[in-house]
Amino acid sequence: MIFTRPKPTSHAPDTSIYERRESVVRSYTRSMPRQFTRAESVWMHDNQGGRYLDFLSGCSTLNYGHNHPVLKQALLDYIAGDGITHGLDLHTDAKADFLNTLEQVILKPRGLDYRAMFTGPTGTNAVEAAIKLARKVTGREMVIAFTNGFHGMTLGALACTGNAAKRGGAGVPLNHVAHEPYDGYHGPDVDTADLLERRLADPSSGLDAPAAILVETVQGEGGLNVASPEWLRKIADIAKRHGALMIVDDIQAGCGRTGGFFSFEGMGFTPDIVTMAKSLSGMGLPFALTLFRPELDQWSPGEHNGTFRGNNHAFVTATAAFRHFWSDGRFQEDIDRRAALLERRLDAIAVEFGLSTRGRGMMRGIDLGSGETAATVTAACFDRGVIIETSGAHDEIVKVLAPLIIDDALLSAGLDIVERSIREALSAPIGVAAE
Ligand SMILES: *Cc1c(COP(=O)(O)O)cnc(C)c1O
């Protein structure tokens, strides 16, 4: 038996400190009211003896699992040797190693020529830098983003985000962004890239010439909608012809989540700017990066910065991750095999229950039709020891973001639980607890 349920809790843990002192803005803790103590590989442990298979992976921040031994050892050695922890953007051994490895292991083999900009360590900061740079270089204000897109919580990135509840938190107008329909938004018969082209070509459409077109190749928070390579090639071509920069936000879909290191590999276009964060450090350390064509590097010194730009501990773990996982094609073969298994299993569930699937690579989910049903499924999974969350405009998609390093048999065992929880949720009236 490779899978064990968490032990039932004997007594309710004391959570009063959180209610007393932590802001009500907290969210995941509401659906997973446990206190976690340890984690390794695909497992998380709570302080009641419960063990959970992690199908959330920090929203794709832990693609290599928790505390991967190779990454952990690299960091322990670095700290033991009194390596620089914080150095603003000074040259450090850790930064040199990171940049050299980025060049040799990631960029060169893919024929990519990008400069790397270290922004503040969160994804939203990488997006802010990307859209600022695009506005600066083009002298234009307007950015085109897409329906259901998610790009972060700071004002510039939030303006590019579609979700009304998130936008509502801004407290000021979110402007200088047009939200155009993503691939498939109007159904399979309408090519929304053609609609965009038509609006941009029409001087009376009301759509101003854009500084940038900002796109996710798979929409992580927005419901695992997938853009086809043809559509993305068209978007790249539209950007080029209309003097805009194409920004791919690879914060969630990158670092192997959809197969390759970058989500757009092999699709026949090269983004002008790419944003990375989440799994970039490989160990869950905060680290973000904005990559762009060298000709776009028109910043003046310090024009965009951040005290924690270039997190040296993250340089160390990211470098170790590049070397360990990306030096040859083996990891990608593993991902492709697991992704095929995931696809097969989700397709079978969808067929059995008349549902539909979403996503690509190891970033896939199943549409339960309503947020309520999806929440019933995730709660039942959690009770059985699987951490899994939802995505989509109505939180209706149960999304599987298993660590990419997961053993195939364990992936299957976790999916058995997802399947069982879906079966129960669809046969029980909503609100009736599973089991
Ligand atoms: C998570 C995410 C962001 C924001 O990253 P933070 O680190 O939360 O600021 C931006 N874009 C995409 C696609 C994301 O998934």
The ligand as a MOL file (V3000), in Angstrom:
LIG
                    3D

  0  0  0     0  0            999 V3000
M  V30 BEGIN CTAB
M  V30 COUNTS 15 15 0 0 0
M  V30 BEGIN ATOM
M  V30 1 C 1.2380 33.4450 -9.4100 0
M  V30 2 C 1.2570 34.2200 -10.7000 0
M  V30 3 C 1.6660 35.5630 -10.7520 0
M  V30 4 C 1.9970 36.3490 -9.5250 0
M  V30 5 O 3.0700 35.8500 -8.8110 0
M  V30 6 P 3.2540 36.3000 -7.2680 0
M  V30 7 O 4.5390 35.6740 -6.8490 0
M  V30 8 O 2.0730 35.7810 -6.5190 0
M  V30 9 O 3.3020 37.7800 -7.2480 0
M  V30 10 C 1.7180 36.1660 -11.9920 0
M  V30 11 N 1.3920 35.5170 -13.1210 0
M  V30 12 C 1.0080 34.2160 -13.1090 0
M  V30 13 C 0.6850 33.5360 -14.3770 0
M  V30 14 C 0.9010 33.5360 -11.8950 0
M  V30 15 O 0.4760 32.2670 -11.8670 0
M  V30 END ATOM
M  V30 BEGIN BOND
M  V30 1 1 1 2
M  V30 2 1 2 3
M  V30 3 2 2 14
M  V30 4 1 3 4
M  V30 5 2 3 10
M  V30 6 1 4 5
M  V30 7 1 5 6
M  V30 8 2 6 7
M  V30 9 1 6 8
M  V30 10 1 6 9
M  V30 11 1 10 11
M  V30 12 2 11 12
M  V30 13 1 12 13
M  V30 14 1 12 14
M  V30 15 1 14 15
M  V30 END BOND
M  V30 END CTAB
M  END
